[in-house]
Every structure is written in structure tokens, then in C-alpha cells.
Amino acid sequence: MKKIITLTLFLTLGLTASAQGGYYFGVKGGLLVGFQNWNGFEQDPLLKYCGDLFIESRSASNEFAVFAQLGYHVKGSAIRNRLYVNPFSGGYTRPPAREFLFQNAVLGAGMKQKFDFGVSSKFFYMLGIRLDYTIDTNLDIYTDFNTLNPAYAIYPFDDPTFIRDINYGLIAGGGLEFEISDYFGLMLEFTYNPDFSNQYMQPSIPNVTDPYTGESRTISERKIRNQTFEVTLGLRFLREVIYVD
């Protein structure tokens, strides 16, 4: 974690140092497809949204840049079309789709390599690191089910002890930049964003009484890790700095 924070700050300071002749800034937003790994099992994808403010260094050739960004990303996963055994009838039931949302503020920094793509466009690939801070979740809507079915608590608990506030991961992707004028352009970006840390960590919980049999059960350990695919469209503006002797 300390190495990730140090590297993020280093890249941000590098952006400041390299922006002496001007810099690009703007806003981008779009669609996010979230996936979560629950103890090695992939849940169903979650379709949500994301948005970022960004700043990017400017070079004379516009072939390399350092960037930093801060945004809001709704991460998580879903459960759809799953059959469960009804403990009262013994038959199967198909509950409605459920979503597990983690609303995260995301700070990212990294580098971009650019290549000419037509007359006024560039193709780029990018690599960076991120820090995520969890603002809120929707796990509270599953509290009643877990409370009424303590031995069959199949949903994550809305417990700050288990929900990790700060996570870290990778930004990898690429896209296209379109120059509309000297000071304005558009950007289309595709990124893959896996976490290296667990968003949710719950140890096994022993000696939970089964209300249907009266026997004791152990709720298994649960670890949840995020990854997302994001497609965003951005507006780019040039802030030019001219030095006069």
C-alpha cells in the first residue's frame, strides 16, 4: 500500500514538473462493467457508470504524457438467474436480480504513449496505478435477510469491519484522441482496471445456530475483489503557458 501511494504521488509531482509549457485538462465519463471474484467464483457482471476529471502533461512532440485523474466509479457485481432451494417447501425458487454496489472515489496516475493516427488524431496506450476510497455501499439492503437467516447468510454483511475503505490497483488501456481545434479535442478511452486488494474481507464465523434444525453452522470466509472494464468519452482542453523574456 505504501509503495502504491508513493508511486502515485511521484507520478503526480512528475506531471506538475513536466507541465511548465502548458497542460491538457478535461472531463470524461461513460459506462463501466463491473466484475467481482467471491472466493474464486465470478459473479454476474454489473453495468454502471463512471466519471473523472483529469490533467495531462504536454510535450513539444505530443508523443508522451504523464496524467492524473480523480473520479467517481460505481463498482460491484450482480447475481441473476440463480436457483435456490426453498427451506420451507424443499423446491427451487428464482429470486429477482440483486446488485452489490461499492461507490468509490478513485485517484489515478500514470503514463501515456501516443502515435499518429491520421492527420489530426492520435492513438495511445496507457498504464497507471489507482487508489480507491469507498464512500458508500448498498449492502444494508441485505441486512434483513442475513438477520432472519443467520445460518444461511449468503450475502455480504454491511459491517465496516469487513468493508475495506482503501483499495489499490492497476489502470491499463488505450484509445484515440481527436484534435478539433488548437485548444479543444475529444478522447475515446478503453481501460481494464483490476484491484490488487480485497474490497471485502470477512473471516469465517463459527457457532451460528441454524433456526430450522437447531444445529450450529459455520459461515464460510468471504473475500471480494473488484475489476472493471470502462469505456469513456472525454473533452480535452489545452492550457498553454507562454514565457516572455
PyMOL commands that set and color helices and strands:
alter all, ss='L'
color gray80, all
select helices_A, chain A and resi 2-18+139-148+150-152
alter helices_A, ss='H'
color red, helices_A
select strands_A, chain A and resi 22-38+41-42+46-57+64-79+84-85+92-93+98-116+121-137+166-181+184-194+200-202+205-209+216-219+222-240
alter strands_A, ss='S'
color yellow, strands_A
deselect
rebuild
show_as cartoon
